[in-house]
């Protein structure tokens, strides 16, 4: 890995951090960010040295406060800057003398408001000293494993009733990396991922990306063993040619899902006023993403649906899928959505149809079950019927994956089928996604347990169809580039070590 990319490691694994603009002011960015680090230091998560910088304070949260960065007695790996925009370049000059490797510039007031000259000055100083920069106008980094948290949004808020509620949660550790050009979308994504118990390996908000860009972070994540899927929010791409090269390299090892805003003329104009982004023709982005294997989500819901599928389930090749259900209506809805996204739901081969007839004859499934595809075991289904039917469907050579619409409401179902279907799925190199409709206890319990067992689960047939489409799309890209077998081998190895 080249030196410029190696230096990015200081954002995630710094031996020392200085917060320039740390303060006691309640609700201020400098107070929240410093307390993030201070708490993680007290809890033994952040193990580096911590230096608050504020000329008006003697100490903060028990830590000696320094008037300037120059007064810190040791070198500092990472600095987090929360000072007025006009003072940022001067701070970076000081950082150069401290052998600082990386800087997160939270401060705004640069090119996003037309102040290009000031941002160019920051770039020049950082380049002179070899400092990698995230920002300006960003949230920076969250990495649960080492306690790095430069997000200035509070964990909790107090309501008018006096009740304290979670406001900006930090997700558990996991295998999804989230990188974003928008800090606001990034914080919302953290909230969503935390609420859905989807673990995050690393979070990066790069704002105006005056230095470190999506391509740099992608290249860093390429060798990051904790990251299995990368989710990206973009408004524009810095250095399109380099992005194409890096994204293709990363996509061959781990999937990339992008939500690219500014698709419309009005959206592009809004992006320019937000982060100073210059958006190109949307069709150009579509072509670039397709060429590099990047999967483009059309909206926020699809973004997370796809991310969940790709981090949980193996990909495959093809477009024909099997649907297993106990509910005729949702089954039909799923078939319709499959057709919308470009999948097919064709009749099974004669061999498998004959096997289903044998299951009916020996009483393994009900004789009234529909078995042409979709397979509808009816409202009289019991647990074992789902399990034996799923096993047979996996053996159908013409289907590439299964959508399992197991609605929990049926009176004969308990919960044994959840484990049973998961155990069957583990025997095959074909993907399966699950769906259970509802928002009360049993539905939440069912989906939670499918997720825990490695089967991504969704609350609607449409979401399940989009998840399956992404798995097959990514599988086709890998096969086209002769890397599908290697990816499946690595996927199975990871599953074995985590079980």
DAVEN-V363185 format. One line per field, one symbol per residue. phi: phi as a letter, one per 30 degrees, with the letter a starting at -180 (. if undefined). psi: psi as a letter, one per 40 degrees, with the letter a starting at -180 (. if undefined). burial: b if it has 16 or more other C-alpha atoms within 10 Angstrom, else e. A space follows every 10 residues. Layout:
phi=???
psi=???
burial=???
//
This chain:
phi=.deddedddd dcbddabccd jdacedided dddddedddd dddiddcddb bdcadcbcab hiceccdbdd dddcdbdbcc cbbeedcded dddddddchd cbbccdecjc ddcicddddd dddddddeci cdbcjdibci bbbedcidac ddcddbbcdd djdcbdcbdc dddabcccbb dcdddddddd dddddchcdc dbbbcchdhd bdbedddedd decdddccbc cbcbcabdie dddedddddd ddcadccbcc didcdddddd ddddbidcdc eddddedddd dcidccddad ddedededdd dcbddackbc bcbcbbbede ddedeededd djcbbcddde dddddddddd dcidbddddd bdjdccdidc dbeddddddd ddddddddcc abccccdddd dddcbddddd ddddeddbcb dbbcbbckbc eddddddddd eddjcdbbcb eddddddded ddddddddde chbddddddd eddddddcd
psi=hidddddddd ddfieihhhh eiiehheidd dddddddddd ddeedheaih hhhheeidih fehhhididd ehdiihdhih hgiideeddd ddddddeefh dihhhdiafb deeegddddd ddddddddef hhhhaafidb ihhddeehge hehidiihid eehhihdgih iiiaehhhii dhdddddddd dddddefhih dihhhebefd chaddddddd edehddhdih hhhidihhgd dddddddddd dedhihhhhh afdidddddd ddedeeihia hddddddddd deehhhidid dddddddddd ediiiiiaeh iihhiehddd dddddddddd eeiigiiiid dddddddddd deediideih edhihheiee iidddddddd ddddeheeie ihhhgghedh dehbeddddd dddddeeifi ihiihhhiea dddddddddd ddeehhiiei dddddddddd dddddddddd efeddddddd ddddddde.
burial=eeeebebbbb bbbbebbbbb bbbbeeebbb bbbbbbbbeb beeebbbbeb bbbbeeeebb eeeebbbebb ebeebbbbbb bbbebeebbe bbbbbbebbb bbbbbbbbbb bbeeeeebbe ebbebbeebb bbbbbbbbbb bbbbbbbbbb bbbbeeeeee eeeeeeebbb bbbbbbbbbb bbbeebbebb bbbbeebbbb bbbbbbbbbb bbbbbbbbbb bbeeeebbbb bbbbbbbbee eebbebbbbb bbbbbbbbbb bbbeeeebbb bbebbbbebe ebeebeebbe ebbbbbbeee ebbbbbbbbb bbbbbbbbbb bbbbbbbbeb beebbbbbee eebbbbbbee ebbeebbebb eeebbbbebb bbbbbbbbbe bbbbbbbbbb bebbebebbb bbbbbbbbbe eebeeebbeb bbebbbeebb bbbbbbbbee ebbeebbbbb bebbbbbbbb bbbbbbbbbb bbbbbbbbbe eeebeebbee beeeeeeee
//
